[in-house]
Amino acid sequence: MIHGFGFLSLSASLVFPWALTGLVQGKAITESLFKDVRQSSTDQKMQLPSRKLISQVSTATTYYVSATGNDRNSGRTTSSAFKTIQRAADLTKPGDTVRIMNGEYKNEPDRGSVLSIKRSGTAKAWIKFQAYPGHSPKIKHNTWNGISLGDGVSYIEIDGLEVIGNNASISRSYALSQQYNTSNPLTNGSCISIDGRQRTVHHINILNNKVHDCPGGGISVIAADYVKVDNNTVFNNCWYSLYGNSGISFFLNADYDNNRGYKHFITNNKTYNNRQYVRTLSSGRISDGGGIIVDTSKKGKNGGYKGRTLIANNISYNNGGGGVIAHESEHIDIVNNTVYGNGQSPELSEVQLAAGYSRDVKIYNNIIHGFSGQQVNKNTNNTNVIYDYNLYPKGAVSVVRGIHDVVGDPQFINPSTGDFRLKSTSAAINKGYYWKDLKTDHAGKSRPANKFTIGAYQ
């Protein structure tokens, strides 16, 4: 229990040796901060290329990867595709794209990741790893990470991939037998790991991916800046690791520059069934397994994180820990999320959505729906944390109430199947606060300025 705040714990990364740094853990809301601008330089008047002109022109390459390919191929066409994604990654230069076709891509026995990204793009020429149009490639691993990004890598986009861990091949009894083994990747591996503790990682987009069944974290972001995690589905993670992971976690946020505006985006994601079945080694108890957490950004890698974080339009449900949590963090806006039925771990008296030991946090327009009699929010040792325009069901125990909060039935279409769209008679409709930076809802539907609805769906 940290500072008496029983429903939270510090991120597991505090106990990591360097050998394990890869372990822990939007649709365009402010697209200008992340927009990929390709530089094109042509001069029709030049008949003979000069040496100086050639040095200024960067020609982007598209590489192709197929499960039936060969790493001795050129990788430049679908018929000459590489077999491994790593082969393409090791060749990329700014502006390049790696298109990944159908198939399963697995880690080599001696590798810590299926895909380790070490080459950076630039502000005007991102490097993109994306599913080939119409394809659904799968990265399946039983090592420390499915995809890892670290050591200062920047301007990288990962789009449309499925990353699968090895939960299905692990029994709970085996995991419990390994609960003190800090060096076992079978029980501690994460799906996507972004780790800037050695050198700050920055400008990373994680978009439209399916991330699941990793015994450690789902999408883990440590000591990074300008990270967008948007429209991902993150589920069945955190089950067997001794490091106390969550579905989506941002830890020790680090400033790449002095911008005080939005730099981190956690938007339009669906995160569920992330839960701990093995105690966190550092605390000796079940402590995490939540949907989304921003953790310890008041004590980030470079001191307190100066940028803002937007957590918006997410659906977080049936997780073992909290649905959306800000812990020892600051400069966060938690807006228009739907949290439902979290706190599934019986060891936790977990809330649905809360801030603790934090400051400058705005919690607006959220549907905060827990179990009957459950305490659904908290306000522990906070400064300038505002709850308002949120909806609570009747019978909910809310420690904090804003003057515009609504008590009523959200009338979800079918929460038992994960359908949190609203019926036309929902108490949430048109009761929200106009949040000027949020133009669309979870499904991409426009949010009219004068008719803001509470929750992830307009």
Secondary structure, DSSP 8 states (H G I E B T S, - for coil): -BTTBTT----GGGG--GGGTTS----SSSGGGT---------TT-SS--HHHHHH-----EEEE-TT--TTS--SSGGG-BS-HHHHHTT--TT-EEEE-SSEEE--TT-SEEEEE----BTTB-EEEEE-TT---EEE-SSSEEEEEETT-EEEEEES-EEE-SGGG--HHHHHHTTT-TT-HHHH-EEEEEE-SSS-EEEEEEES-EEE--SS-SEEEESEEEEEEES-EEES-SSS-SS---SEEEES---SS---SEEEEEES-EEE----SS-BTTTTB-----SEEEE-GGGBTTBS--SEEEEES-EEES-SS-SEEEES-EEEEEES-EEES----TT----SEEEES-EEEEEES-EEE-STT-EEE-EES-EEEEEES-EE-TT-EES---TT-EES---EEEGGGTEEEE-TT-TTTT-S---TT--B-TTS-B--TT---SSS--
